[in-house]
Amino acid sequence: MFHVYLIKIAASPVGVVARSPEGFRFYAMARHFTALENLIFDSAEDARAAAMILSESR
């Protein structure tokens, strides 16, 4: 069974995270978020928090 979560910032989708044996892997949907591409997070919320921090640096 796959667990995939859409990550949105200000109602715009920026990526998805998919659960893997290692944790939650980020896949960017928006160019600005490619820095997070393939990183592993402990939770989907941790991935969203990282995306929020990255979005604030724009």
Phi and psi in degrees as GROMACS dihedral restraints (atoms count N, CA, C in turn):
[ dihedral_restraints ]
;  ai    aj    ak    al  type     phi  dphi    fc
    3     4     5     6     1   -95.4    20    10
    4     5     6     7     1   141.9    20    10
    6     7     8     9     1  -120.0    20    10
    7     8     9    10     1   110.0    20    10
    9    10    11    12     1  -125.2    20    10
   10    11    12    13     1   134.6    20    10
   12    13    14    15     1  -125.9    20    10
   13    14    15    16     1   133.1    20    10
   15    16    17    18     1   -81.6    20    10
   16    17    18    19     1   131.0    20    10
   18    19    20    21     1  -104.2    20    10
   19    20    21    22     1   121.6    20    10
   21    22    23    24     1  -120.8    20    10
   22    23    24    25     1   145.4    20    10
   24    25    26    27     1  -130.4    20    10
   25    26    27    28     1   123.8    20    10
   27    28    29    30     1    51.9    20    10
   28    29    30    31     1    46.7    20    10
   30    31    32    33     1    68.0    20    10
   31    32    33    34     1     7.6    20    10
   33    34    35    36     1  -108.4    20    10
   34    35    36    37     1   127.7    20    10
   36    37    38    39     1   -68.7    20    10
   37    38    39    40     1   130.1    20    10
   39    40    41    42     1  -117.2    20    10
   40    41    42    43     1   -16.1    20    10
   42    43    44    45     1   177.7    20    10
   43    44    45    46     1   179.1    20    10
   45    46    47    48     1  -132.1    20    10
   46    47    48    49     1   154.3    20    10
   48    49    50    51     1  -120.7    20    10
   49    50    51    52     1   139.2    20    10
   51    52    53    54     1  -120.7    20    10
   52    53    54    55     1   134.6    20    10
   54    55    56    57     1   -72.7    20    10
   55    56    57    58     1   134.7    20    10
   57    58    59    60     1  -133.2    20    10
   58    59    60    61     1   171.8    20    10
   60    61    62    63     1   -58.5    20    10
   61    62    63    64     1   -28.1    20    10
   63    64    65    66     1   -81.6    20    10
   64    65    66    67     1   -25.3    20    10
   66    67    68    69     1   152.1    20    10
   67    68    69    70     1  -143.6    20    10
   69    70    71    72     1  -109.2    20    10
   70    71    72    73     1   116.9    20    10
   72    73    74    75     1   -95.0    20    10
   73    74    75    76     1   131.6    20    10
   75    76    77    78     1   -91.3    20    10
   76    77    78    79     1   136.4    20    10
   78    79    80    81     1  -127.1    20    10
   79    80    81    82     1   118.1    20    10
   81    82    83    84     1   -73.7    20    10
   82    83    84    85     1   141.6    20    10
   84    85    86    87     1  -110.2    20    10
   85    86    87    88     1   -17.1    20    10
   87    88    89    90     1  -120.8    20    10
   88    89    90    91     1   140.1    20    10
   90    91    92    93     1   -54.3    20    10
   91    92    93    94     1   -40.9    20    10
   93    94    95    96     1   -62.2    20    10
   94    95    96    97     1   -20.3    20    10
   96    97    98    99     1  -101.3    20    10
   97    98    99   100     1    11.3    20    10
   99   100   101   102     1   -66.4    20    10
  100   101   102   103     1   -19.0    20    10
  102   103   104   105     1   -62.4    20    10
  103   104   105   106     1   -23.3    20    10
  105   106   107   108     1   -92.6    20    10
  106   107   108   109     1    -6.1    20    10
  108   109   110   111     1   -53.5    20    10
  109   110   111   112     1   127.7    20    10
  111   112   113   114     1    68.0    20    10
  112   113   114   115     1     6.1    20    10
  114   115   116   117     1   -71.1    20    10
  115   116   117   118     1   151.8    20    10
  117   118   119   120     1  -105.6    20    10
  118   119   120   121     1   130.0    20    10
  120   121   122   123     1  -119.2    20    10
  121   122   123   124     1   157.8    20    10
  123   124   125   126     1   -71.7    20    10
  124   125   126   127     1   -27.8    20    10
  126   127   128   129     1  -151.2    20    10
  127   128   129   130     1   165.0    20    10
  129   130   131   132     1   -64.5    20    10
  130   131   132   133     1   -35.1    20    10
  132   133   134   135     1   -66.4    20    10
  133   134   135   136     1   -35.8    20    10
  135   136   137   138     1   -63.7    20    10
  136   137   138   139     1   -39.3    20    10
  138   139   140   141     1   -64.7    20    10
  139   140   141   142     1   -41.9    20    10
  141   142   143   144     1   -63.6    20    10
  142   143   144   145     1   -40.3    20    10
  144   145   146   147     1   -63.2    20    10
  145   146   147   148     1   -40.4    20    10
  147   148   149   150     1   -64.9    20    10
  148   149   150   151     1   -39.6    20    10
  150   151   152   153     1   -65.5    20    10
  151   152   153   154     1   -38.0    20    10
  153   154   155   156     1   -63.1    20    10
  154   155   156   157     1   -45.1    20    10
  156   157   158   159     1   -61.8    20    10
  157   158   159   160     1   -43.4    20    10
  159   160   161   162     1   -64.3    20    10
  160   161   162   163     1   -37.9    20    10
  162   163   164   165     1   -67.1    20    10
  163   164   165   166     1   -29.6    20    10
  165   166   167   168     1   -72.4    20    10
  166   167   168   169     1   -18.5    20    10
  168   169   170   171     1   -88.3    20    10
  169   170   171   172     1     2.6    20    10
